[in-house]
Amino acid sequence: MTLTLLVAFGLFLLIGAPIAVALGLSSAVTIIAHGLPATVLLQRAVNSIDSSPLLAVPMFIMAAALLSATGVTTYMFDLVRMVVGRVRGGMAHVNVLLSLVFAGMSGAALADIGALGGMQVREMEKQGYTRRFAAGLTIASATIGPIFPPSIPLIIFAAAAEVSPVKLLLAGIVPALILTAMLMGYIALVAKRQNLPRDNVSPSLPAFLRLSVISFPALMTPVLLIGGLLSGYFGPTEAAGITVAYAILIGLLVYRTLTLKTLIDSARDTVLATANILFVVAAAAIFAWVLTMDQVPMKASAWLLSISNNPLVLLLILNVVLLVAGMFLESIAAILIIAPIITPALIQAGAPPEQIGVVMVLNLMIGLLTPPVGMSLYMMSITVKMPFAEVLRGVLPFFIPLFLALALVTFFPGLTAWLPTILME
């Protein structure tokens, strides 16, 4: 069955079928060819999306869309400029810090690029940065979003691997901060060598206080989310719903920029984004079910443990597998297919599930920056009307800090497991 499945999947990809379509059709061909009932297709697809944790996905998307619609990102951009703009390479540091701030609202790399990418590149160009450098940094810093809570990929991983979504979301905080520090450290080195410009902003205490007051309600979004998770009053799904309600509240009563039109537009964008994600989830679930029927997860676990029972060795193997898979598979599809196969062996070897989830997501976010799929590359190319090859050349130097952050998370499990252990016990 597995051979039929993989051959059919490869053929559908070769003729240009989208990933989700290739996953679904190859599964259907395999199921029918091996005499299994076709009703399995519908049953597995429906069961895969009938999941409480997955309910958080559309609501987090909605919350990010609503907060973007309020226009608060402009105020946050100006606030971050006030803080770090005057250092050498200040606007580049602003780019990274703004991605970290927006990560607490969006939880997705492509949302970060779509909401902030154009503005960040334009502002950096105005101050003398090359367009290639600005575009490369912007999509590299967007990888912070899917690591810091609310992380949509981590929620997907929790559903696929059947582990605690709350612990996974908390586990992403320290790695996201490490990734931020690595990018800013790399910028500091480049700024010194290439004499990058300082920001032309003129900081003043009244302006800083004004921007802080304006941005405060939006900046409280991740605090509300993380605080609620830690208190135990609600889980990720409830947190997502409360975040949407909070976004509507501050949009109507505080910023007063949320109109009926923007609300409808945000809802429409949420429906489209959610449909795309859940289509991939349903197709990948059928694909994974066929692999499970052929006992691939059990065989893979036995094979991995026969190589080594050292969790570090297995994590290094996982890194290689995911870096290659990320070049060809959409990240959510890769999580849903690979997580059930490889997670049991790693947990049995002693790797914390929080570390496995963060390592997997970080690998696949790096995959968004690598061709031939490379969705972040394509989105940035479209957003700033820049040739794909130029965007790729711009991001290549930033693989250094990204891989350094990945190495730290891989070699030191405490970076991911420490915070949820301390806060949840």
C-alpha positions in Angstrom: 0.0 0.0 0.0 2.7 2.4 0.9 4.5 2.0 -2.4 1.2 2.6 -4.3 0.6 5.7 -2.2 4.0 7.2 -2.6 4.1 6.6 -6.4 0.7 8.1 -6.9 1.6 11.1 -4.7 4.8 11.7 -6.7 2.9 11.5 -10.0 0.3 14.0 -8.9 3.0 16.4 -7.8 4.8 16.0 -11.1 1.7 17.0 -13.1 1.4 20.1 -10.9 -1.4 19.2 -8.5 -1.5 21.3 -5.3 -0.1 19.5 -2.2 -3.5 18.9 -0.6 -5.0 17.6 -3.9 -2.0 15.3 -4.4 -2.4 14.0 -0.9 -6.1 13.3 -1.2 -6.1 11.8 -4.7 -3.1 9.5 -4.0 -4.9 8.3 -0.9 -8.1 7.7 -2.8 -6.2 5.8 -5.6 -4.5 3.6 -3.0 -7.7 2.9 -1.0 -9.7 1.9 -4.1 -6.8 -0.1 -5.6 -6.5 -2.2 -2.5 -10.2 -2.9 -2.2 -10.9 -0.8 0.8 -14.3 0.9 1.0 -14.4 4.4 -0.5 -16.5 5.6 2.4 -13.2 5.6 4.4 -12.2 8.8 2.6 -15.1 10.8 3.9 -15.0 9.2 7.3 -11.3 9.9 7.9 -11.6 13.5 6.5 -14.5 14.4 8.7 -12.9 12.8 11.8 -9.7 14.7 11.3 -11.3 18.1 11.5 -13.7 17.2 14.2 -11.2 18.3 16.8 -11.4 20.8 19.7 -7.8 22.0 19.4 -8.3 22.7 15.7 -11.2 25.1 16.6 -8.5 27.4 17.8 -7.0 27.8 14.4 -9.8 29.9 12.7 -10.3 32.0 15.8 -6.6 32.9 16.0 -6.6 33.8 12.3 -9.7 35.9 12.9 -8.0 37.7 15.9 -4.9 38.5 13.9 -7.1 39.8 11.0 -9.1 42.0 13.4 -6.0 43.5 15.1 -4.4 44.2 11.7 -7.7 45.9 10.6 -7.5 48.3 13.6 -4.3 49.8 12.2 -2.4 49.3 15.5 0.6 47.7 13.7 1.6 51.2 12.5 1.7 52.5 16.1 3.6 49.4 17.3 6.1 50.0 14.5 6.7 53.6 15.6 7.0 52.5 19.2 9.7 49.9 18.5 11.5 52.5 16.4 11.6 54.7 19.4 13.2 52.0 21.5 16.0 50.6 19.1 15.9 52.8 16.1 19.0 54.9 16.9 21.5 52.0 17.2 23.5 51.0 14.1 21.2 49.0 11.8 18.3 50.2 13.9 15.6 49.6 11.3 16.7 46.0 10.8 16.4 45.5 14.6 12.9 47.1 14.4 12.0 44.6 11.7 12.9 41.6 14.0 11.3 43.0 17.2 8.1 43.9 15.4 7.8 40.3 14.1 8.2 39.2 17.7 5.4 41.6 18.9 3.1 40.6 16.0 3.8 36.9 16.7 1.8 37.2 19.8 -1.2 38.1 17.7 -0.9 36.1 14.5 0.9 32.7 15.1 1.7 32.3 11.4 4.6 33.3 9.2 2.6 34.2 6.2 0.3 36.4 8.2 3.3 38.3 9.5 4.6 38.8 5.9 1.2 39.8 4.6 0.5 42.3 7.4 3.9 43.8 7.9 6.1 42.8 5.0 5.4 45.6 2.6 5.7 48.3 5.2 8.9 46.9 6.6 10.7 46.7 3.3 9.5 50.2 2.2 10.8 51.8 5.5 14.1 50.0 5.3 14.6 51.1 1.6 13.9 54.7 2.6 16.8 54.6 5.0 19.4 53.1 2.6 19.0 49.4 3.0 19.1 47.3 -0.2 15.8 45.8 -1.2 17.3 42.4 -1.2 18.5 42.7 2.4 15.2 44.1 3.6 13.1 41.4 1.9 15.4 38.6 3.2 15.4 39.8 6.8 11.6 40.3 6.7 10.8 36.7 5.7 13.6 35.4 8.1 12.1 37.2 11.0 8.6 36.0 10.1 9.7 32.5 11.3 9.3 33.8 14.8 5.5 33.9 14.5 4.9 30.2 14.3 7.1 29.5 17.3 5.7 32.1 19.8 2.2 31.5 21.1 -0.4 31.5 19.7 1.3 29.2 17.2 -1.0 27.6 14.7 1.6 25.0 13.6 2.2 24.0 17.2 -1.6 23.6 17.7 -1.7 21.4 14.6 1.2 19.3 15.9 -0.5 18.9 19.3 -3.6 17.5 17.5 -1.5 15.2 15.3 0.8 13.9 18.0 -1.9 13.8 20.7 0.2 15.9 23.2 -0.8 18.8 25.4 -1.4 22.0 23.3 -1.0 24.2 26.3 2.5 22.9 27.1 3.5 23.1 23.5 2.4 26.8 23.2 4.4 27.6 26.4 7.4 25.6 25.1 7.6 28.0 22.1 8.3 31.1 24.2 12.0 30.6 25.0 12.9 29.3 21.5 11.2 32.3 19.9 13.2 34.7 22.1 16.4 32.8 21.2 15.5 33.1 17.5 14.9 36.8 18.0 18.3 37.2 19.8 20.1 35.3 17.1 18.7 37.4 14.3 19.5 40.6 16.2 23.0 39.4 17.0 23.6 38.7 13.3 22.3 42.1 12.4 24.7 43.7 14.9 27.6 42.0 13.3 26.6 42.9 9.8 25.8 46.5 10.9 29.4 46.9 12.2 31.0 45.4 9.1 28.8 47.1 6.5 28.2 50.3 8.4 24.4 50.0 8.2 22.5 53.2 8.7 21.0 54.4 11.9 17.3 55.2 12.0 16.4 58.9 11.5 13.7 58.8 14.2 13.9 61.5 16.9 13.0 59.8 20.2 11.2 61.9 22.8 9.6 61.0 26.1 6.2 62.5 25.2 6.1 60.7 21.9 7.2 57.4 23.5 4.5 57.7 26.2 1.8 58.5 23.7 2.7 55.5 21.5 2.9 53.2 24.5 -0.5 54.2 25.7 -2.0 53.7 22.1 -0.3 50.3 21.6 -0.9 49.0 25.2 -4.3 47.4 24.5 -3.0 45.5 21.5 0.2 44.5 23.3 -1.9 43.0 26.1 -3.2 40.4 23.7 -0.4 37.8 24.2 -0.4 38.6 27.9 -4.1 37.8 28.1 -3.6 34.6 26.1 -0.6 33.3 28.1 -2.0 34.3 31.4 -5.3 32.5 30.7 -3.5 29.4 29.7 -1.3 29.4 32.8 -4.3 30.2 35.1 -6.1 27.1 33.9 -9.3 29.0 33.3 -9.3 28.1 29.6 -7.4 26.0 27.1 -6.2 27.0 23.6 -9.6 26.9 22.0 -11.2 29.0 24.7 -8.2 31.3 24.6 -8.7 31.8 20.9 -12.3 32.7 21.3 -11.5 35.2 24.1 -8.8 36.7 21.9 -11.3 37.3 19.1 -13.7 38.9 21.6 -10.9 41.1 23.0 -9.8 42.2 19.5 -13.4 43.2 18.6 -13.7 45.0 21.9 -10.6 47.2 21.5 -11.3 47.7 17.8 -14.7 49.1 18.6 -14.2 50.9 21.9 -10.5 51.8 22.1 -9.2 52.4 18.6 -12.7 52.9 17.0 -11.4 51.9 13.6 -13.3 48.6 13.4 -16.3 49.1 11.1 -18.9 46.6 9.9 -17.0 46.5 6.6 -13.7 45.6 8.2 -15.4 43.1 10.4 -16.9 41.4 7.3 -13.6 41.6 5.4 -11.8 40.0 8.3 -14.4 37.2 8.6 -14.1 36.5 4.8 -10.3 36.4 5.0 -10.6 34.0 8.0 -13.0 31.7 6.2 -10.7 31.5 3.1 -7.6 30.9 5.2 -9.3 28.3 7.4 -10.7 26.5 4.4 -7.2 26.2 2.9 -5.8 24.9 6.2 -8.5 22.4 6.9 -8.5 21.1 3.3 -4.8 20.3 3.9 -5.6 18.8 7.3 -8.3 16.5 5.9 -6.2 15.3 2.9 -3.1 14.7 5.1 -5.2 12.8 7.6 -6.4 10.3 5.0 -2.8 10.0 3.7 -1.5 9.4 7.2 -4.3 6.8 7.8 -3.2 4.8 4.8 0.4 4.8 6.2 -1.0 3.7 9.6 -3.0 0.8 8.0 0.3 -0.4 6.4 2.0 -0.1 9.9 4.5 2.5 8.7 4.6 4.4 12.0 5.3 1.2 13.9 8.0 0.1 11.4 9.5 3.6 11.4 9.7 3.6 15.2 11.3 0.2 15.3 13.8 1.2 12.6 14.7 4.4 14.3 15.2 2.8 17.7 17.3 0.1 16.1 19.7 2.9 14.9 19.9 4.5 18.3 18.0 5.0 21.5 19.8 8.3 22.0 17.2 11.1 21.7 19.8 13.6 20.3 20.8 11.2 17.5 17.1 10.7 16.6 16.5 14.5 16.7 19.4 15.0 14.3 17.9 12.5 12.0 14.5 14.3 12.3 16.2 17.6 11.4 17.6 16.1 8.2 14.2 14.5 7.3 12.3 17.7 8.0 14.7 20.1 6.2 14.3 17.9 3.1 10.5 17.5 3.5 10.1 21.3 4.1 11.5 21.9 0.6 8.7 20.0 -1.0 5.7 19.8 1.4 3.5 22.4 2.8 4.3 22.8 6.6 0.9 21.7 7.9 0.8 18.7 5.6 4.3 17.7 6.7 3.4 18.0 10.4 0.3 15.8 10.0 2.1 13.1 8.0 5.5 13.0 9.8 4.5 13.7 13.5 2.5 10.5 14.0 5.3 8.5 12.4 8.3 9.8 14.2 7.0 11.2 17.6 6.4 7.8 19.3 10.0 6.7 18.8 11.4 10.0 20.0 9.3 10.0 23.1 10.2 6.4 23.8 13.9 7.4 23.5 13.4 10.1 26.1 12.9 13.3 24.0 10.3 15.7 25.6 7.2 16.1 23.3 7.5 19.9 23.7 11.0 19.7 22.2 9.9 17.5 19.3 7.1 19.9 18.4 9.3 23.0 18.5 12.1 21.3 16.5 9.6 20.1 13.9 7.9 23.5 13.5 11.2 25.4 13.4 12.5 23.1 10.7 9.4 23.5 8.6 9.4 27.2 9.0 12.9 27.2 7.6 11.4 25.1 4.8 9.2 28.0 4.0 12.4 29.9 2.9 13.6 27.1 0.6 12.6 26.4 -2.9 10.9 24.8 -4.8 7.7 25.3 -2.5 9.0 28.1 -0.3 5.7 29.9 0.3 7.4 32.8 2.2 9.6 33.5 -0.7 6.7 33.6 -3.1 4.6 35.7 -0.8 7.3 38.3 -0.3 8.0 38.3 -4.1 4.3 39.1 -4.7 4.0 41.6 -1.8 7.0 43.8 -2.8 6.9 42.9 -6.6 10.4 41.6 -6.5 11.9 38.7 -8.6 11.8 35.4 -6.8 15.5 34.8 -7.3 16.3 38.2 -5.7 14.2 37.3 -2.6 16.0 34.0 -2.3 19.5 35.6 -2.5 18.4 38.1 0.1 17.4 35.5 2.7 20.4 33.1 2.2 22.7 34.9 4.8 20.0 34.7 7.4 20.1 30.9 7.4 23.1 31.3 9.7 21.2 32.6 12.7 18.2 30.4 11.9 20.3 27.2 11.9 22.1 28.4 15.1 18.8 28.7 16.9 17.7 25.3 15.5 21.0 23.7 16.8 20.4 25.2 20.3 16.9 23.9 20.5 18.0 20.5 19.3 21.0 20.1 21.6 19.4 21.5 24.8 16.0 20.1 25.5 15.6 22.3 28.6 15.1 25.3 26.4 11.7 24.0 25.4 10.8 21.8 28.3 11.8 24.1 31.2 9.2 26.8 31.0 6.1 24.5 30.7 7.5 22.3 33.4 8.0 25.2 35.8 4.7 26.9 35.0 2.4 23.9 34.8 3.6 21.9 37.8 
